C-alpha cells in the first residue's frame, strides 16, 4: 500500500530564505507526483505536476524535483515571502488510476 | 478558479441523521472526486466518478454513498451520520489528460454531534 510522508510537519523561516520541503513515498510505481498549496479554510491549489518520466518542473520561484528510484520529491521555494505562508501537500497518482494519495502536509510560516 | 461550488459550506447535524453534500461544476469535466480532510491524515479519497452514473470506491468509502445523474453534479450522502464523519469534505474535478491535475472546491465543514 502506497504511503506518502512529508517532513517536517511545520516550518518557520524568515522572509527571503530559500527553503526545501520534502516528500517521500514507499512505492516507486507512480504515474505522477503533484504539489498543492492550501491556505487556511480554503481548498487546494495545484502548484506543480511532475510526470513519472520527468525529473523536475519549475514555476516562477518554485522548483519541484522527483527521484522515483529513491521515492523522494522536494519542493524548493526561492526567496520566500510572507505570502508563501500556507500548507503544502504532495500527492502521488498510481499507474493512471485517477486516484491521488496525499501526504499530511507541511505547514509553512514565512516571518516578515 | 475552476468553476466548482460546494453546498452547504457548513453543516451541524446529529448522530444518526442522513446528510447530503453537493458538488456542482461548470467546467464539464468528466471526473469528479470526494475527499475528506482530517488533522494528521491529509486528504483521503472517499468515492470518485468517471462519468454520469459511473462511480467507484476510494480509500475510505464505508458509510458513504454517491450519485451522479448529471455531468455537473456529484452528491455525497452519509446514510446515518456518525461522530467519526466529522470532517472537512472537498470535491475535486479533472479532465484526465497527461498534464491535467485536479481542481478543488472550497470545502464543506461537517460537524456530527
Contacts between the chains, C-beta under 8 A, distances in Angstrom:
chain1	res1	chain2	res2	distance
A	4	B	42	7.4
A	34	B	101	5.8
A	34	B	102	8.0
A	36	B	104	8.0
A	41	B	107	7.7
A	42	B	106	6.4
A	42	B	107	7.4
A	43	B	4	7.9
A	43	B	90	5.9
A	43	B	104	3.7
A	43	B	105	5.5
A	43	B	106	5.0
A	43	B	107	5.5
A	44	B	43	7.6
A	44	B	90	7.2
A	44	B	92	7.8
A	44	B	104	4.3
A	45	B	104	7.4
A	46	B	101	4.1
A	46	B	102	7.3
A	46	B	103	7.2
A	49	B	99	6.5
A	49	B	101	5.2
A	51	B	98	6.7
A	51	B	99	7.7
A	89	B	42	6.2
A	89	B	43	7.3
A	91	B	43	7.7
A	98	B	31	6.1
A	98	B	48	6.6
A	98	B	50	6.9
A	98	B	94	7.5
A	98	B	96	6.4
A	99	B	45	5.4
A	99	B	48	6.8
A	99	B	58	6.4
A	99	B	59	7.8
A	100	B	43	7.5
A	100	B	45	6.9
A	100	B	102	6.5
A	101	B	45	7.9
A	101	B	59	7.8
A	102	B	42	3.7
A	102	B	43	4.4
A	102	B	44	7.3
A	103	B	42	5.4
A	104	B	40	5.7
A	104	B	41	6.2
A	104	B	42	4.2
A	105	B	42	6.0
